[in-house]
C-alpha cells in the first residue's frame, strides 16, 4: 500500500513542497483488499442484525442469535437453515417440497432445485410462511361458518 504525504521542508533557506512515498513491506493484492472489504461489510451486517434481534429477543442465547443473523444475511438458505428459521423440522420442509413438486398444494413452498440440492429464497420463504398461515386461518374460519 502506498502512502503519499506532503510536507514543507527548508532547502537553502527557502521552503519547498515535497512529496514522499512510503511503501509498506507487505503489499496487498486487489483480491485480498476486496475480500477484506466484503468481510468487513458482512461482519457489520451480522453485528447490526444481531443487535436488532437481541433488542427484540434479549433472552436468546448468543449462538442461536449468531446463526439467525447469518441466515438473515443470506439471499438463499439451505433446508436446515430454513427449518431453524421457521422453527420446524427438516422432514416437514421435505414434505412441503414434495407437495410443491407434485403441484398438490394451492400454496406451494418457494424453493430452488440445484441438481437435487434444495435451497430457499429467504425473503420468498418468509412471505410464503405468512401466506400459508393466513390461508390456514381462512380455511378454519370457513369450516366454522359452515
C-alpha positions in Angstrom: 0.0 0.0 0.0 1.4 3.4 -1.0 1.0 6.3 1.3 1.7 9.8 -0.1 2.3 12.6 2.3 3.0 16.3 1.6 5.3 18.3 3.8 7.2 21.5 3.7 10.9 21.4 4.2 13.6 24.0 4.2 16.0 24.0 1.3 18.8 26.5 1.3 16.8 28.9 3.3 13.6 28.6 1.2 10.6 26.4 1.7 9.8 23.9 -1.0 6.9 21.4 -1.1 8.0 17.8 -1.4 6.1 14.6 -1.8 7.4 11.4 -0.3 6.1 7.9 -1.0 6.5 5.2 1.6 5.9 1.6 0.6 4.8 -1.0 3.2 6.8 -4.2 3.2 3.6 -6.3 2.7 1.8 -5.4 -0.5 -2.0 -6.2 -0.5 -3.4 -7.6 -3.7 -6.6 -6.2 -5.1 -8.3 -9.6 -4.5 -7.2 -9.5 -0.8 -8.4 -6.0 -0.4 -11.8 -6.9 -1.9 -12.0 -9.9 0.4 -11.2 -7.8 3.4 -13.7 -5.2 2.3 -16.5 -7.7 1.9 -15.6 -9.5 5.2 -15.9 -6.1 6.9 -19.3 -5.4 5.4 -20.5 -8.9 6.3 -19.3 -8.5 9.9 -21.1 -5.2 10.2 -24.3 -6.6 8.8 -24.2 -9.6 11.1 -23.5 -7.3 14.1 -26.4 -5.0 13.1 -28.8 -7.8 12.6 -27.7 -9.3 15.9 -28.1 -6.0 17.7 -31.6 -5.6 16.3 -32.5 -9.2 17.0 -31.2 -9.0 20.6 -33.1 -5.8 21.2 -36.3 -7.7 20.3 -35.4 -11.1 21.9 -32.8 -10.5 24.6 -33.2 -13.9 26.2 -32.0 -15.9 23.2 -28.6 -17.4 23.6 -25.8 -15.9 21.6 -25.1 -19.0 19.5 -28.6 -19.1 18.2 -28.6 -15.3 17.6 -25.4 -15.7 15.6 -26.9 -18.5 13.5 -30.1 -16.4 12.9 -28.0 -13.4 11.9 -26.0 -15.4 9.4 -29.2 -16.9 7.9 -30.9 -13.5 7.6 -27.8 -12.1 5.8 -28.1 -14.7 3.0 -30.4 -14.5 0.0 -30.8 -18.3 -0.3 -30.8 -20.7 2.6 -30.5 -24.4 3.0 -33.2 -26.8 4.2 -31.6 -27.0 7.7 -31.3 -23.2 7.9 -34.9 -22.8 6.8 -36.0 -25.3 9.4 -34.2 -23.3 12.1 -35.7 -20.0 10.7 -39.3 -21.4 10.6 -38.9 -23.4 13.8 -40.0 -26.7 12.1 -38.3 -30.0 11.2 -36.4 -30.6 8.0 -38.7 -33.5 7.2 -41.6 -31.1 7.3 -39.9 -28.9 4.7 -39.1 -32.1 2.7 -42.9 -32.9 2.7 -43.7 -29.3 1.6 -41.1 -29.5 -1.2 -42.6 -32.9 -2.4 -46.1 -31.4 -2.4 -44.9 -28.4 -4.4 -43.1 -30.7 -6.9 -46.3 -32.7 -7.4 -48.4 -29.5 -7.6 -50.5 -30.9 -4.8 -51.0 -27.7 -2.9 -52.6 -24.4 -3.6 -49.8 -22.6 -1.8 -46.5 -24.2 -2.8 -43.4 -23.6 -0.9 -40.9 -21.5 -2.9 -37.7 -23.4 -3.5 -34.9 -23.9 -6.0 -33.7 -27.3 -7.1 -29.9 -27.1 -7.7 -29.4 -30.6 -9.2 -31.1 -32.3 -6.3 -29.9 -29.8 -3.6 -32.8 -27.7 -2.4 -32.4 -24.1 -1.3 -35.0 -21.5 -0.4 -35.0 -17.8 -1.4 -35.2 -16.5 2.2 -37.5 -13.5 1.5 -39.9 -15.5 -0.6 -39.9 -18.3 2.1 -40.8 -15.8 4.8 -43.6 -14.4 2.6 -44.8 -17.9 1.9 -44.9 -18.7 5.6 -47.1 -15.7 6.3 -49.3 -16.5 3.3 -49.6 -20.2 4.4 -50.6 -19.1 7.9 -53.3 -16.7 6.6 -54.5 -19.5 4.2 -54.9 -21.9 7.1 -56.7 -19.3 9.2 -59.2 -18.7 6.4 -59.8 -22.4 6.0 -60.6 -22.8 9.7 -62.9 -19.8 9.6 -64.8 -21.3 6.6 -65.2 -24.6 8.4 -66.5 -22.7 11.5 -69.1 -20.8 9.3 -70.4 -24.0 7.7 
